[in-house]
C-alpha cells in the first residue's frame, strides 16, 4: 500500500513538473501559428528593421524597428534607475543596516513589488509626467523618460531581493579574512563581497531587465504612444508591449494587422526568453561556485 501511494505521488508530481513545459510549448505553437502568415506579406528582415509602423494604412507598413528601439530605450533607462537603487539597497540592507533598520526597510521595499502596475501608471500620468514637462520645458511629459523612471522603480524590488539573496550567500569568512589583513569596510565591500556575489547580482540585473521590457500597462499609460524612432528620452514612444495592448482590440481577427501583432509578441517572447536563459545560466554558475567554495 505504501509503495502504491509513493508511485501515485511520484507520477502526480512528475505530471505537475512537466505541465509547465506543456504550457510553454503551447504558447510557442500559438505564437508561431498566428504570426507566420504575416511573413508571406512582408519579409522577416523588413518586418524587424522597417522604420514605419502603419498597420491600418493602405498600403500597410509593418516595420517594427520603432517599437523595438522604444522598448530598448525604455528598458535601458529603467536599468539606469533600478540597478543603482536595487543593488545599492541590497548592499545597505546586507552589509550596513542594523537589524532594526533591516526589519523596517526590507518589507517596505518588497511592498513596491505588490503595487499593481496600473497604480504606477496613474502615478506617472498624474504626477510624474506633468512634473517632467514643467521641469524640462518639453512639449509633453508622456515620453520615454517618464516610462523609464516608472519602470525603474517597478523593477527595483526584483533587483534588490535577488541581489540581497546573493550577498547573503557570501560566507562571513570572506569578510573576516579581509578585515584580518587590514581592509576597511569599503574595501571589503568593493573588492571581496561584490565580486564574490557578482554572478547573483548579474542575475538580478538581467531579471530586472526582463521585468522592465515585458511590462505592458505602465508603458501604455506613460510612454506617449508614438510609433516613431526615438531621438531622445524626451520623445513619446510606443514599446512593443504597448503596441500589442493598444491595437489588439481593433485588429480584425485573421487579418494582416492581427498576425503582425502576434509576430511582435513572438519577437518579445524570444527576447525575454533569452534574457531568462542567460539569468538561469549565470545563477547556476553562481550556485556551482558556492558549492565548490563550501
N, C-alpha and C positions, 0 to 999 in steps of 0.2 A: 504493500500500500504506500509506504514511504517512497519507494523508488518510482511508483507511478506518479505521485504528486511532484516529485523532483523533475520528472520528464515533462509534466504539464507546465510547470513554472519555467523550465528551460525553453520550451517551444513558445510559450507566451511572451517571454522577454525577448526571444530572438525575433519574433514577428514584430514586436514593438520597435526593436532596434532597426530593423530593415525597412520599416514603414516610412521612415524619413527619406530613404533612398528612392522609394516608390514615388513619394510626393515630388522629390526633386526631378526625377525622370519625367513625371507628368508635366511639370512646369516647363521643362526644356522642350518636350514634344509639342505642347500647345504653342509656345513662343515660335518654334520653328515652323510649324504648320501654318500659323497665321501670318507670319512675317515674310516667308519665302515668295509669295505671289507678287509682292511689290518689286522684287528684283527682276521680274520679267518686263517691267516697265522702265526701270532705271538700274544702271549698273551699281554694284556694291561700292566701287570707287567714287562714283558721282554721288551716291547716297551719303557716304561718310564724309566726303570732302567738298560737296557742293555748298556754295555760300548763300543760297537762297532757300528759305523755307516758306513756301506759299502753297499749301496743300489744297486750298479751295479756289485758287485762281484757274484760269483757262488760257494757256495750258498750265497745269500744276507743276510746281517745282518742289522736289523732295530732298534738298540738301540740308543735312543736319549739322554741318560744321558750326553754325552759330550756337546751336543748342549744346554741342559738345564743349565748345570753348566757354560757354556760360557756366556749365557745370564745373569745369576745371578752375575757372576764375573764382567762383564762389567757394569751392572746396579748398583752394589754396588760401583764400582769405580766412576761411574758418580754421584752417590748420594754424595760421599765424596767430590766431586768438587762443585756440584751445590747447595747443601744445605747451606754451609757457604757463598758462593758467593751470592746466591739468597736471603736468609734470611738477611744476613748482608747488602746487598744493600737496601733491603726494610726497614730495621731499620734505615739506614742512611738517606734515602730519606724522611721517615715519621717523624723521631724524631730529626734529627740533621741538615740536609741540609737546607740552606736558600731557599727562594722562587726562586731566580735566579738560584741557583745550581740545584734545582729540575726540573726547566723548561728546563735545558740543559741535565741533566743526564737521566731522565726518558725516553724521546724519544730515546736517544742513546741506552739504554738497550733494549727497545722494538724493535729497528731496528734489533737486533740479532735474534728475532723471525721470521723476514721476510726473512732472508737469506736462500736460498734453501739448502737443506741438501747435495746436491751433491757438492756445493761450500765448505761446511765444509769438505767433503770427500777429495776434491782436496787439501785443505789446510793441512789436516792430512797426505796425501800421500807425498806431495812435500816438506813440511817444517817440520812438527812435527815429523814424523817417522824418517827421517834422523838425526834430532837433537837428539832424544832419543837414536838412535842406537849409535851415537858417544859419547854421554854423559855418558851412562851406559855401553858402550862396550858390547853390546848384538849382537847376530848374525843377527837379523832382527828387524827393527823398527816398522813393522806392527804387532802389538800384542795387547793384552788386555789393556795394559796401554794407548796406543795411542787412542784406541776406547773409553776408559773411559774418558779421558781428553776431547776429542771432544764432546762426548755425554753430559758430564757435562756442557760444555759451551753452548750447544744447549738447555739444559733444564733450564738453569739459568733464562732466561726471564719469563718462565712459573711460576717458584717458586717465583721469585721476584714480579711479577704482582699480584698473588693471595695473597701472604703474605702482600704486601703493602695494598691491599684492606682490609684484616683482621685487620691490625694495624690501618687503618683509621677509622674503626668502633668502636674502643675503645673510650668511652666517655672522653672528656677532663677533666671532673670532677674527674676521677680516678687519672689523673696526678696531678691535683691541690690539691687533698686531700693528695697525697703522699708528695708533696713539702711542704704542710702546716704542716706536722708532722716532718719536718726536713730532709727528704730523699734528697739525691743529684740526679742528672740526671741519673747516672749509676744505682743506687739502684732503682729508679723509673722504669727504663727501664727493668731491670732484674727481679724485684720482683712484679711489677704491670702490666706493659704494655704487656710483653711477655706472662705471664700466662693468662691474660685476652684474648689475641688473640691466645692462644695455639691451639684451635681447627681449626681455619682458617689456621694457619701456618702448622699444621699437614696435612690438606687437600692439601696445596700447595706442600708439600714434596711427598705425595702419587701420585698426578697428575704428578709431575716431574718425578717420578719413572716410571709411566706408559708411559710417553713420551720417556724415555730412553729405556725401554725394548721393545717398539714397533717400534723403528727406524730401517730402513732397509738399505738405500743406504749408509749411512756413515759407518756402521759396515761392510758392504760388501766390502768397499774400504780400510778400515784401520785396520781391526781386524786380518788379516792374512789368514783366510780361512781354518785353520786346524781343522778337526773334531776329536780332541783328548781332553781328560780330562786335563784341565789346571793345572799346578803345581805352577805357579806364574803369576803375571801380565805381565811378560816379554815373556810369551809363546803366539804364534799365536793361535787364537781361531776362532770358527765358531758359532756364536749365531743362534738361531732358525730362526730369520727373514732372516739372510744372507743365510742360507741353502735353504730356500724356494725360494728366489730370484735367487740364483745361479744355482739351479738344476731343477726348474720347466720347463725351456725351453728344457731340454734334457730328461725329463721323458716321456716315451710313455703314451699317454692318455689311462686310464683304466688299466695300469699295477700296479704292487705292489709298485714300486717306486712312482708313481703318487699318489696312495692312501696314502702312508706313508707321503708324503709332506702335504697332506690335514689334516692328523692326527696331524702333527706338528702345522699346522695353528689352529686346534681346541684347542690344548693344550695352544697355545699362546693366543688365544681368551679368553679362560677360565681364564688365569692368569690376563690379562688386564681387563677383565670384573669384576673380584673380586676386583681388585685394585680400579676401578671406583666406585663400590658399596660401598666400605669402605670409599672412599673420600666423596661420597654423604651423607652417614650416619653421618660422622663427621661434614660435612658442615651444615647439617640440625640441628644437635645438637647445633652447633655454633649459627645458626640463632635463635633457640629457646631461648638460653641463652641471646642473645642480646634483644630479645623481652621481656623476663622476666625482664631484668635489666632496660629496658627503661620504 
